[in-house]
Amino acid sequence: MFSGFLTVASRCERCGLDFGFADTADGPAVFVMMIAGFIVAGGALATEILYKPPLWVQALVWLPLGLAVPLLMLRPFKGVLLALQHHYRAEEGRRSTDGT
């Protein structure tokens, strides 16, 4: 499905499906930012309230997680949104010219 980390291949290697219909835009990034932000910020806040570690410990733990969690989640979320577009035959919206 992917030819790079997030680059969608032009065709499926196994079945030959053309991925020309696929355009997830910013959808995966929005979902990942919200979920990963909740996990990382919530974890950092809970750690601060419960244990009150020094700032350098917080930075040592949460900065790498703040990078790793979104990067690990982004590709699967993009794959799911591509699969949903294919399943529901999603296409670009069009305005009707007859007023309906």
N, C-alpha and C positions, 0 to 999 in steps of 0.2 A: 504494500500500500504506500510505503514511503520510499523515496529515492535518497533522501537525506534525513537529518534529524527531524525536521518538520516539513520538508518539501514533499508534496504529494506526487507520486509517480504519474506518468501520463496514462499508463495501462496496468492492469493487474498481471503479474507474472504467471499466475496459475490459470485463471479463467479468461483473461483478455478483456475484462470489463474496462471500458473507457471512463476515466475519472474526470472527463471534461465538465461534468455536471457539478463537481465538487468545489464549493467555495464556502469555507467555514468562517471566513473573515475574522472578527475578533471574538467570536463566541467562546472558543476554548480558553483564551486568555482571561476573559472576564470570569468564567466559572473557576478557573484555577486561582486567580488572584483572590477571589472571595473565600474560597475554601482554604487555601494555603495561608492566607492572611489570618483567618480565624484560628487555624492550628498554631501557627508560629507566634502570633501576638498573644493569643490566649495562654499558650504554654509559658511564654516569657512573663506574662503578668501573674499567672498562678505561681510560678517559681519565685518571683519577687515577693509576693505576699506571704507564701508559706515558709520560705527558707532564707530570704534576704541575703543572697550571695553577693560578693563584690561585683562591681560593674564589669571587670575584666572577665569574670567567669560567665556572666550573662552574654557578653560579646563573643566569647570563645564557643559557647554552645549554640546561641541563636542566630548568629550571622551565617555560619555554614548551613544550618538548617533552613534559613530564609532563602538561600540559593538552591539547595538540593531539593526541597519539597516541591516548589513550583516546576523545576526542570524535570523531575521524575513524573509529575502528574500531567504535564502539557501534552506529550505525545499520545498517551492513552485517551485523554479527553478529545483530542482532535480526531482520533480514529473512531471514537464513539459517535461524534457529531457527523462525520462522513458517512458512517453506516446508517445513521438515522435519516440523513438526507436521501440516501439511496432507497431505504426501506419505504419511506413515505413519499418518494418521488418529488421531493421539494424542488421548486424552481423559483426564479426571480418573479416577484410580484409585478403585475401589470395593471394599469388603470384602464377602466372601461371608457370608451369614447362616447357611449350612448347615454351617459348620465346615471347608470345603475350601479 
